[in-house]
Amino acid sequence: NGGGKAPSEAANLQLKRTESNRCAVDLNWNKTSEAMGYNIRYGTQKDKLYSNYQVFGVESLVIRNLNALKKYYFIVDTFNENGITKGTNIIEVN
């Protein structure tokens, strides 16, 4: 409804999960200048990314509520006042 274009996709999503704390994951991605914020979607199955975090003005996040014994999948969507651009690159972290 903003009359412009939705932001471009977030690029270069990187994840880091350490053996010392498997309940946490560090996420980093390249900032998209036209994005107002990001939706980080994740889950334990590639086609069921039902959990999410929404962040504004940052290009990193630490999520600390993972099950230490499970594998997770993550994707980042961008948004602004003109719409949402769904991410296309799902990243797996063991």
N, C-alpha and C positions, 0 to 999 in steps of 0.2 A: 504493500500500500504506500510505500515511500516514494514511488515514482522513479526509482532508479534500478540498478542491477543488484542482485544478490552477490555476496562476496565470493571470491574464488576459494577453492578448496585449500584447507590447511595441508602443508607439505612437510615431509621429513619427520613423521612421528617416530619417536624413539622411546623405548621402554627399558627400564632397568629394575629387575627384581633380584634381591640378594638372598643367598642361602641363610644368612644370619637373621633375616626378618622376612620370611616368605609371605607374611600377611600384608606387606606394603609393596607398592610399585611406584617408581618415579616416571612420569611422562613429560616429554618435551617435544615441541613441534615448532615449525617456523611461523612467526607472526604474519598474519595477513592484514595489510594496511587498511583495507576497507571493511574488515570484520569488527563488529561491536563486541562480540563474545564468541564463546565456543561451547558446544555440548559434547562432552566426552561420554560415549556410550560403551558399555562393557557387559560381559556375561561369560558364563562357562561353556556356552555353545556358540558357534559361529553365526547361527541364524536366530539366536535368542539374546540379543544385547539389550536386556530389560533394565539394567541399572544405569544411572547416569549422574554426572556432575555438570553444572553449568558454571562457567567462569567468565569474568569480564576483564579485559585489559591485561591479561597475562598469557604467557605461552609455555607454562609448565604447571604441573599439579602433582601432589603426592596423595595417592589413595591408600588408606590404611585399614580397609575392612575386608580384605580378601581371605578366603579359606586357604591355608597354607598347603593343603594337599591337592588342590585343583589347578588345572590349566585355565587361563582366561584369554579372552579376545577383546580387543579395543579398537575403536574408531573415533575420529574427531570430525564433528560437523561445525561449520562456521555459520554465523548469522549476523544480520544487521536489520535496519528498519525496512529493508526491501525484500527480505526473505531469508530462507535457510538453504545452504548448500550442503547436501549430504556427502560425507566422506565416502570414498570408494576403496580405500586401502585398509583392510582389516589386518591388524597385527596380533599375532599369537605370542603369549608369554607363558613359559612353563613354570 
